[in-house]
C-alpha cells in the first residue's frame, strides 16, 4: 500500500484531500459502504473532531483502517501503521515520538470494531499524530 499514513489520517475525516488517487478511491469506497457523506465529514471536522460521532462515521474509520491493513479482525496492527509512516519524508526524524504515540493507542478497545477503530483514531489525534483540523 503506497499511500502514507499521514495522508490516510487526514483523509479519515477530511473530505477533500490531495492524496494519491488510490487513497481517494479507498475513501470513496468506504463512504459508499458506510453511507457517510462529505457533509458528515466536514461537520465532524468543523467541531474540531469533538462532536459525538455517528456509528457510520466510526465504521468509516474502520473501513479505511482495514483497507490499509492497519486493522485486522478488529485488532489494531501497530506495526503496519509504523511501517506506513516510515515512508513519509516529513516525519522520518520524528519516528521515536510517533512510535510511542502509536504504542500508547494500540490497546484501545471499543464496544465493537467500528468503535475500536474510532477510539484508536481519536487517541492518535490526542498524541498529535494526526491533525485535528485544518
N, C-alpha and C positions, 0 to 999 in steps of 0.2 A: 504494500500500500504506500504510494509515494506522497500522499497528502500529509502535511505536517500536522502535528497535534495542535500547534498554535492556531493554525487555520481551522482545524476541527473544533477547537474550543470556542473560537469566535463564532463559528457557524452554528454551534449548538443553539444559540439564541438569536444571533443576528440574521435578519432575513436577507440582507444584501451583503455579500462578502466577495472580495476579489480573491477567490481561491482557485485552485486548478479545476478544470471542467469536471474531472472525475468526482471531486468532492461536492460540487454543486449538484451533480446527478444524485449522489447519496442523499443530500438534503431534500431534494425534490421527492425521491422515493419515500423517505421517512415521513415527510409532510403528508404525502398521499396516504400511506398506510395508517398513520395515526390521526389523520384529519386535523392537523394543525395548520393554521393559515399564517401568512406573513403578518397579518394584523395581530394575531395571538402573540407571535414572537416579539413584534415591536412593542406591544403593550407591556409585555413582561420586562423587556429591556428598559422601557421608559420608567418603570418603577424601581430601576436600579437592581433588578432581579430580587426585589424584596417582597413582592406580592405573593399571594398563595398561588402556586402553580396548579393548573388543572391536570387531571390524570393523563389526558392525552399529551400534554406538554412533557410530562415526566416520561411517558412512553416514547416520545420523540427522542429524548436524550438517550434512552436505552437503545433505540433503533440505530442511532448514529454510532454509539459506542460498540454495539455488536458488529456493525458492518466494517468497523476498523479493527476488529479483533481485540478491543480494549475491555470488552465484557463478554464472557463466555459462560453460558449456562448460569447466568446470574452472579457469576464470580468476576470481580474486577481483576484484570490481568495487568498489574502494575508494570511488569517488565515490558510488556508490549507497548505500553504508553511511553515508558522511558526510552525504548528503542526508537519510537517515532520522534521523540524530542531531540535525540542526539543528532538528527539530521537538520536541525534548524539553526542556520548560521548565527542569527541574532542572539541566541541564548546558550551557545556552546559553553561560554565561560561561567554560566550560572547553574551548571548541572548538579552541583552539590546541593545547592539550595532547593532546586526543583525535585531532586530525589527525596530529600527529607519531607517535602510537601506531599509528594505522591505517596510516600510510605505512611504519612500521618493519616491520609484519607483512605488507604486501601482496604481497611477492615470495616468501613461503614456499611451498615445494613439497614434496609428499609423494610416496609411491610410486604413488599413484593419486588420483583425485578425492576419495574419502572421506577419505583420509589428509591431503590438502591442506587440505580444509575443517577437519578436526580440528586440524591444526597451526596454522592461522590463528586458530582459536578459542582455543587454548592460549596463543598469542602475545598475543592481545588481553587475556587474563586476566593474563598476566605484566605487561602495561602498565597494569593496574588499570582497563581499560576495561570489563571485565565482572566482576561479583563472583564470587569463587571458591566461596563457600558462604554459607549463611545462619546 
